[in-house]
Amino acid sequence: MSVWLERRSEQHSNPGRGFNSTREDSQFQRDRARIIHSASFRSLQSKTQVLGLGESDFYRTRLTHSLEVAQVGSGICEWLRDQPENASLETLIPSFSLIEAVCLAHDIGHSPFGHGGEVAMNTMMRDHGGFEANGQTLRILSRLGEYSPSCGLDLTRRTMLGTIKYPAVYSDVCRYTPVEPENPLNIDHWAPPKCIYDAERDVLDWLLEPFSAADTDRFLSLDRARHGHARTLYKTLDTSIMELADDIAYGVHDLEDALALGLVNRDEWEDQVVSKLKTLDDNPINKDLNEFNTLLFGAAAKDRKHAISRLVGYLIRSIRIESQEGFEADLLRMQVRMEAIAYRILLLIKDFVMRYVIFRPELQMLQYKGQRVVVTLFEIFAANPKRLLPVSVFAQYEEEGYRAIADFLSSMTDVSAGKLYHKLLSPTSGSIFDRP
């Protein structure tokens, strides 16, 4: 069996039960099934993507976003496989089952209340190993998932490696910028470094075992020159595909939500995006720009969807496989890149969504409210662990301290965290029959 199909349970003499196929894609289908049937994946249906839950039934949740990332990732792989110049890379390009497993798993470590909730979790964990969504994803896959008592969801090595965006541990990259005076009502400066946790260093070592020492050292190298947290420099081929799929889904589909809900208007779009598109030479969108804008801002949902689909198709067709120097292993040496002009267009759209949707005071109020819920719940449980934590969580707390509280709270949805908050702080809310 290929080293990339190995599972960590196999080193503990606990091979998978009742499914012994060594066929590569069967193993990746198995990974995808375990992710889809996991509690962590299901909980994404009630976790914020951009807009707060309950505002509308139309827009994306973290679950529908993950499904769309998987679809875009499959589309990228299909496009790459159809290109004649990639014929020699046929066996390297991930199968649909593999890339869908990686994409579906990429966000399962997210805490409630989106990235604001992530910052709140890290605020409480910054002196206790940190909290970062990608790090929590690896923790779920390798330890907390319900399939295996000691190995989490127990996925294949290649699937799990593909989900790691930032191959570095917290203690190696965290470098917070002091803020004086400290204000507990503004915690934005406690944004986490992009990393995994020190507690999963052994998992990362196992994932990298098939690579040479030289490849591993280069893969784990860091950019320490920048201000603030250090950053990783490299990722696997599979991860590079997943990240582009995530960027496309985040930028384009969140734009669709904003348009459908009337959060942005055509004048803003024309001023901040269209005017800049017109200055880009060799921009294939320019020749149909008027039609595209008419469809995008039309009254009919079908017209808007048609424009969005055309944009996604264009971005996928702009993706190529390139080789980067310094690696022996093809899985590290080969990367996907979007053509420069297409990537500039995608960045324009992402920046527009960030500026006119995510940074709107109305959305920031929702994010702030979620942060206060997370911080308050964490403070309550940290002060009263034996008294208030569920029995199983307190048992973990006795072994792992604050990490047990982080695991407990991050597994909650926006809805369940809100209910627990009111149960603990509202005199007339909650029942002994409510389960956290």
C-alpha positions as CSV (number, residue, x, y, z in Angstrom):
1,M,0.0,0.0,0.0
2,S,1.2,3.5,-0.8
3,V,2.5,5.5,2.2
4,W,0.0,8.2,1.3
5,L,-2.9,5.7,2.0
6,E,-1.6,4.9,5.5
7,R,-3.6,5.8,8.6
8,R,-2.3,6.6,12.0
9,S,-4.4,3.9,13.6
10,E,-2.3,1.3,11.7
11,Q,0.8,2.2,13.8
12,H,-1.3,1.4,16.9
13,S,-2.4,-2.1,15.6
14,N,-5.9,-0.8,15.0
15,P,-6.6,-1.1,11.3
16,G,-9.8,0.1,9.8
17,R,-12.7,-2.2,10.4
18,G,-14.6,-4.1,7.6
19,F,-13.1,-2.1,4.7
20,N,-9.8,-3.5,3.5
21,S,-9.7,-2.2,-0.1
22,T,-6.2,-1.0,-1.1
23,R,-7.5,0.8,-4.2
24,E,-6.4,4.4,-3.9
25,D,-9.7,6.1,-4.6
26,S,-11.7,3.8,-2.4
27,Q,-9.5,4.9,0.5
28,F,-10.2,8.6,-0.3
29,Q,-13.9,7.9,-0.7
30,R,-13.7,6.4,2.8
31,D,-12.1,9.6,4.0
32,R,-14.8,11.8,2.5
33,A,-17.5,9.6,4.0
34,R,-16.0,9.9,7.5
35,I,-15.8,13.7,7.2
36,I,-19.4,14.0,5.9
37,H,-20.8,11.8,8.7
38,S,-18.8,13.5,11.5
39,A,-20.4,15.7,14.1
40,S,-17.9,18.5,13.4
41,F,-19.0,18.6,9.7
42,R,-22.7,18.6,10.5
43,S,-22.2,21.5,13.0
44,L,-21.0,23.7,10.2
45,Q,-24.7,24.1,9.1
46,S,-25.1,26.5,12.1
47,K,-21.8,28.3,12.0
48,T,-21.4,31.7,10.5
49,Q,-19.7,32.1,7.1
50,V,-20.0,35.9,6.7
51,L,-23.5,36.9,7.6
52,G,-25.0,36.0,11.0
53,L,-27.3,33.1,11.3
54,G,-31.0,34.0,11.3
55,E,-30.7,37.1,9.1
56,S,-31.9,35.2,6.1
57,D,-32.4,31.6,4.8
58,F,-30.7,32.4,1.5
59,Y,-27.0,33.1,2.2
60,R,-24.1,30.7,2.9
61,T,-23.4,29.1,6.2
62,R,-20.0,27.5,6.9
63,L,-21.5,24.2,5.7
64,T,-22.8,25.4,2.3
65,H,-19.5,27.3,1.8
66,S,-17.6,24.0,2.4
67,L,-19.8,22.2,-0.1
68,E,-19.1,24.9,-2.7
69,V,-15.3,24.8,-2.0
70,A,-15.5,21.0,-2.7
71,Q,-17.3,21.6,-6.0
72,V,-14.9,24.3,-7.1
73,G,-12.0,22.1,-6.1
74,S,-13.3,19.2,-8.2
75,G,-13.8,21.6,-11.1
76,I,-10.2,22.7,-10.8
77,C,-8.9,19.1,-10.9
78,E,-11.1,18.3,-13.8
79,W,-9.8,21.3,-15.7
80,L,-6.2,20.4,-14.9
81,R,-6.6,16.8,-15.9
82,D,-8.0,17.8,-19.3
83,Q,-5.0,19.9,-20.2
84,P,-2.6,18.0,-22.6
85,E,0.5,19.5,-20.9
86,N,-0.5,17.8,-17.7
87,A,-0.6,14.3,-19.1
88,S,2.6,13.2,-17.2
89,L,1.0,14.5,-14.0
90,E,-2.2,12.4,-14.3
91,T,-1.4,10.3,-11.2
92,L,-0.3,13.3,-9.1
93,I,-3.4,15.4,-9.7
94,P,-5.8,14.5,-6.8
95,S,-8.9,12.4,-7.6
96,F,-12.3,13.9,-7.1
97,S,-12.7,11.9,-3.9
98,L,-9.4,13.1,-2.5
99,I,-9.8,16.8,-3.3
100,E,-13.5,16.8,-2.1
101,A,-12.4,15.2,1.2
102,V,-9.7,17.9,1.7
103,C,-12.1,20.7,0.8
104,L,-15.0,19.4,2.9
105,A,-12.7,19.1,5.9
106,H,-10.9,22.5,5.5
107,D,-13.2,24.5,7.8
108,I,-14.4,21.9,10.4
109,G,-12.2,23.4,13.1
110,H,-13.9,26.8,13.0
111,S,-15.3,28.1,16.2
112,P,-18.8,29.6,16.4
113,F,-19.3,33.2,15.1
114,G,-16.8,33.1,12.3
115,H,-13.4,34.7,12.4
116,G,-14.5,37.0,15.2
117,G,-15.2,33.9,17.3
118,E,-11.7,32.6,16.4
119,V,-10.1,35.7,17.6
120,A,-12.1,35.5,20.9
121,M,-11.0,31.9,21.4
122,N,-7.4,32.8,20.8
123,T,-7.7,35.7,23.2
124,M,-8.5,33.2,26.0
125,M,-5.9,30.6,24.8
126,R,-3.0,32.9,23.8
127,D,-1.0,31.8,26.9
128,H,-2.2,28.2,26.8
129,G,-1.2,27.0,23.3
130,G,-3.4,29.3,21.2
131,F,-6.5,28.7,19.1
132,E,-6.5,28.8,15.3
133,A,-9.2,27.2,13.0
134,N,-6.7,25.3,10.8
135,G,-5.0,24.0,13.9
136,Q,-8.3,22.9,15.4
137,T,-9.2,21.2,12.1
138,L,-6.0,19.0,12.4
139,R,-6.9,18.3,16.1
140,I,-10.4,17.1,15.1
141,L,-9.0,14.9,12.3
142,S,-6.2,13.4,14.3
143,R,-7.6,13.3,17.9
144,L,-11.1,14.5,18.6
145,G,-13.1,12.9,15.7
146,E,-15.4,10.1,16.8
147,Y,-14.2,7.3,14.6
148,S,-11.1,6.3,16.6
149,P,-10.5,6.7,20.3
150,S,-6.8,7.8,19.7
151,C,-6.7,8.9,16.1
152,G,-9.8,11.0,15.6
153,L,-11.4,10.5,12.1
154,D,-8.3,8.5,11.2
155,L,-7.9,9.7,7.6
156,T,-5.2,8.7,5.1
157,R,-1.9,10.6,5.3
158,R,-2.4,12.4,2.0
159,T,-5.9,13.6,2.9
160,M,-4.9,14.9,6.3
161,L,-1.7,16.5,4.9
162,G,-3.8,18.3,2.2
163,T,-5.9,20.1,4.9
164,I,-2.8,21.7,6.5
165,K,-2.5,25.3,5.2
166,Y,0.1,26.3,7.7
167,P,2.8,23.7,8.6
168,A,4.2,25.3,11.7
169,V,3.4,25.0,15.4
170,Y,2.1,27.8,17.6
171,S,5.2,28.3,19.8
172,D,7.4,28.8,16.7
173,V,5.3,31.5,15.0
174,C,3.4,33.5,17.7
175,R,4.8,37.0,18.1
176,Y,2.1,39.3,19.4
177,T,2.4,43.1,19.1
178,P,1.9,44.7,22.6
179,V,-1.0,47.1,22.8
180,E,-1.0,49.7,25.6
181,P,-3.2,50.3,27.3
182,E,-4.9,46.9,27.2
183,N,-8.7,47.2,26.5
184,P,-10.7,44.0,27.1
185,L,-13.5,45.4,25.0
186,N,-11.3,45.4,21.9
187,I,-9.5,42.2,21.3
188,D,-8.7,42.4,17.5
189,H,-5.0,42.5,18.3
190,W,-5.1,39.0,19.6
191,A,-5.7,37.5,16.2
192,P,-3.9,34.1,16.1
193,P,-0.9,33.2,14.1
194,K,-1.6,30.8,11.2
195,C,-0.5,27.5,12.6
196,I,-1.3,24.1,14.2
197,Y,-0.9,23.4,17.9
198,D,2.3,22.3,19.6
199,A,0.2,19.3,20.9
200,E,-0.1,18.0,17.3
201,R,3.6,18.3,16.5
202,D,3.8,14.5,16.5
203,V,1.0,14.3,14.0
204,L,2.8,16.7,11.7
205,D,6.0,14.6,12.0
206,W,4.0,11.5,11.0
207,L,2.5,13.2,8.0
208,L,5.9,14.3,6.8
209,E,7.7,11.0,7.2
210,P,7.6,10.0,3.5
211,F,9.6,13.2,2.6
212,S,13.4,13.5,2.7
213,A,15.0,15.4,5.5
214,A,15.9,18.2,3.0
215,D,12.3,18.5,1.7
216,T,11.0,18.5,5.3
217,D,13.3,21.2,6.5
218,R,12.5,23.4,3.5
219,F,8.7,22.7,3.8
220,L,8.8,23.8,7.5
221,S,10.8,26.9,7.0
222,L,9.3,30.3,8.1
223,D,9.3,33.9,7.1
224,R,10.4,35.7,10.2
225,A,11.2,39.0,8.6
226,R,7.7,40.3,8.7
227,H,6.2,42.3,11.6
228,G,4.1,40.3,14.0
229,H,3.6,36.6,13.7
230,A,6.0,34.5,11.6
231,R,4.4,32.9,8.5
232,T,4.8,29.6,6.7
233,L,6.1,29.6,3.1
234,Y,5.0,26.3,1.6
235,K,2.1,23.9,1.2
236,T,1.4,20.7,-0.7
237,L,-0.1,20.5,-4.2
238,D,-3.5,19.4,-2.8
239,T,-3.5,22.3,-0.3
240,S,-2.7,24.8,-3.1
241,I,-5.8,23.5,-5.0
242,M,-8.0,23.7,-1.9
243,E,-6.9,27.2,-1.1
244,L,-7.6,28.5,-4.6
245,A,-11.0,26.8,-4.5
246,D,-11.6,28.5,-1.1
247,D,-10.6,31.9,-2.4
248,I,-12.9,31.6,-5.4
249,A,-15.9,30.4,-3.3
250,Y,-15.2,33.1,-0.6
251,G,-14.8,35.9,-3.0
252,V,-17.4,35.2,-5.7
253,H,-20.1,33.5,-3.7
254,D,-20.0,35.9,-0.8
255,L,-20.4,38.6,-3.4
256,E,-23.5,36.9,-4.6
257,D,-25.0,36.8,-1.1
258,A,-24.2,40.5,-0.7
259,L,-25.9,41.4,-4.0
260,A,-29.0,39.2,-3.3
261,L,-29.5,40.8,0.1
262,G,-28.9,44.4,-1.2
263,L,-25.9,45.0,0.9
264,V,-23.9,46.6,-1.9
265,N,-25.1,48.8,-4.8
266,R,-24.0,49.2,-8.4
267,D,-22.4,52.6,-7.9
268,E,-20.0,51.1,-5.3
269,W,-19.3,48.2,-7.6
270,E,-18.6,50.4,-10.6
271,D,-16.4,52.7,-8.5
272,Q,-14.3,50.1,-6.7
273,V,-14.2,47.2,-9.1
274,V,-15.3,48.0,-12.6
275,S,-13.1,51.2,-12.9
276,K,-10.1,49.1,-12.0
277,L,-11.0,46.2,-14.3
278,K,-11.0,48.6,-17.2
279,T,-7.4,49.5,-16.5
280,L,-6.2,45.9,-16.6
281,D,-4.7,45.0,-20.0
282,D,-5.7,41.7,-21.6
283,N,-8.6,41.4,-19.3
284,P,-11.0,39.0,-21.0
285,I,-13.9,40.2,-18.9
286,N,-13.8,43.7,-20.3
287,K,-15.2,42.8,-23.7
288,D,-18.5,41.6,-22.0
289,L,-18.3,43.9,-19.0
290,N,-21.5,45.8,-19.6
291,E,-23.5,42.6,-20.1
292,F,-21.8,41.1,-17.0
293,N,-22.8,44.1,-14.8
294,T,-26.3,44.1,-16.1
295,L,-26.7,40.4,-15.2
296,L,-25.0,40.8,-11.9
297,F,-27.3,43.7,-10.8
298,G,-30.4,42.5,-12.5
299,A,-33.7,41.9,-10.7
300,A,-33.8,38.2,-11.7
301,A,-31.9,35.7,-9.6
302,K,-31.2,33.6,-12.7
303,D,-29.4,36.4,-14.3
304,R,-27.2,37.0,-11.2
305,K,-26.5,33.3,-11.0
306,H,-25.5,33.2,-14.7
307,A,-23.0,36.0,-14.2
308,I,-21.5,34.4,-11.1
309,S,-21.2,31.0,-12.9
310,R,-19.4,32.6,-15.8
311,L,-17.0,34.3,-13.4
312,V,-16.2,31.1,-11.5
313,G,-15.7,29.3,-14.8
314,Y,-13.3,31.9,-16.0
315,L,-11.2,31.8,-12.8
316,I,-11.0,28.0,-12.9
317,R,-9.8,28.0,-16.5
318,S,-7.0,30.4,-15.5
319,I,-5.4,27.9,-13.2
320,R,-2.2,26.1,-14.2
321,I,0.3,23.7,-12.6
322,E,3.7,25.1,-12.1
323,S,7.0,23.8,-10.6
324,Q,8.8,25.5,-7.7
325,E,12.4,25.0,-7.1
326,G,14.0,23.4,-4.1
327,F,11.9,20.2,-3.6
328,E,12.5,16.6,-4.6
329,A,9.0,15.3,-4.0
330,D,6.4,16.1,-6.7
331,L,3.7,16.6,-4.1
332,L,5.7,19.6,-2.7
333,R,7.4,20.7,-5.9
334,M,4.2,21.1,-8.0
335,Q,1.8,23.8,-7.2
336,V,-1.3,25.4,-8.8
337,R,-1.3,29.1,-9.7
338,M,-3.9,31.3,-11.1
339,E,-2.8,33.5,-14.1
340,A,-1.8,37.0,-12.9
341,I,-4.6,38.8,-14.5
342,A,-7.3,36.5,-13.2
343,Y,-5.8,36.6,-9.7
344,R,-5.9,40.4,-9.7
345,I,-9.6,40.2,-10.6
346,L,-10.2,37.8,-7.8
347,L,-8.4,40.0,-5.3
348,L,-10.4,43.0,-6.5
349,I,-13.6,41.1,-5.7
350,K,-12.4,39.8,-2.4
351,D,-11.2,43.3,-1.3
352,F,-14.6,44.7,-2.3
353,V,-16.5,42.1,-0.3
354,M,-14.2,42.7,2.7
355,R,-14.6,46.5,2.5
356,Y,-18.3,46.8,1.7
357,V,-19.7,43.7,3.4
358,I,-17.5,42.3,6.1
359,F,-16.3,45.6,7.5
360,R,-19.8,47.2,7.5
361,P,-20.6,48.4,11.0
362,E,-23.8,46.3,10.9
363,L,-21.9,43.1,10.4
364,Q,-19.1,44.1,12.8
365,M,-21.7,44.5,15.5
366,L,-22.8,40.9,15.0
367,Q,-19.2,39.8,15.1
368,Y,-18.5,41.7,18.2
369,K,-21.6,40.3,19.9
370,G,-20.3,36.8,19.1
371,Q,-16.9,37.6,20.5
372,R,-18.4,38.7,23.8
373,V,-20.4,35.4,24.0
374,V,-17.3,33.3,23.5
375,V,-15.1,35.3,25.9
376,T,-17.8,35.3,28.6
377,L,-18.4,31.6,28.3
378,F,-14.7,30.8,28.4
379,E,-14.2,33.0,31.5
380,I,-17.2,31.3,33.3
381,F,-15.9,27.8,32.6
382,A,-12.3,28.6,33.4
383,A,-13.4,30.0,36.8
384,N,-15.8,27.1,37.5
385,P,-14.5,24.0,35.7
386,K,-15.5,21.3,38.2
387,R,-18.8,23.0,38.9
388,L,-20.0,23.7,35.4
389,L,-18.2,21.7,32.8
390,P,-19.9,18.5,31.6
391,V,-18.4,15.5,33.3
392,S,-16.6,14.2,30.2
393,V,-15.2,17.7,29.5
394,F,-14.0,18.1,33.1
395,A,-12.2,14.8,32.8
396,Q,-10.3,16.1,29.8
397,Y,-9.8,19.4,31.6
398,E,-7.9,17.6,34.4
399,E,-5.5,16.3,31.8
400,E,-5.2,19.2,29.4
401,G,-6.4,22.3,31.2
402,Y,-7.7,25.2,29.1
403,R,-7.4,23.1,25.9
404,A,-10.4,21.1,27.0
405,I,-12.5,24.3,27.3
406,A,-11.4,25.4,23.9
407,D,-12.3,22.0,22.4
408,F,-15.7,22.2,24.1
409,L,-16.6,25.7,23.1
410,S,-15.3,25.5,19.6
411,S,-17.4,22.5,18.9
412,M,-20.5,24.5,19.5
413,T,-22.6,26.2,16.8
414,D,-23.6,29.9,16.9
415,V,-27.1,28.7,18.1
416,S,-25.9,26.3,20.9
417,A,-23.3,28.8,22.2
418,G,-26.0,31.5,22.3
419,K,-28.4,29.2,24.2
420,L,-25.7,28.3,26.7
421,Y,-24.9,31.9,27.2
422,H,-28.5,32.7,28.1
423,K,-28.8,29.6,30.2
424,L,-25.9,30.8,32.4
425,L,-26.7,34.5,32.4
426,S,-30.4,35.0,32.0
427,P,-32.4,34.1,35.1
428,T,-35.5,32.9,33.2
429,S,-33.7,31.0,30.5
430,G,-32.5,27.3,30.5
431,S,-33.5,24.0,31.9
432,I,-31.7,21.1,33.6
433,F,-32.8,19.1,30.6
434,D,-30.9,21.3,28.2
435,R,-27.7,19.7,26.9
436,P,-24.7,21.9,26.1
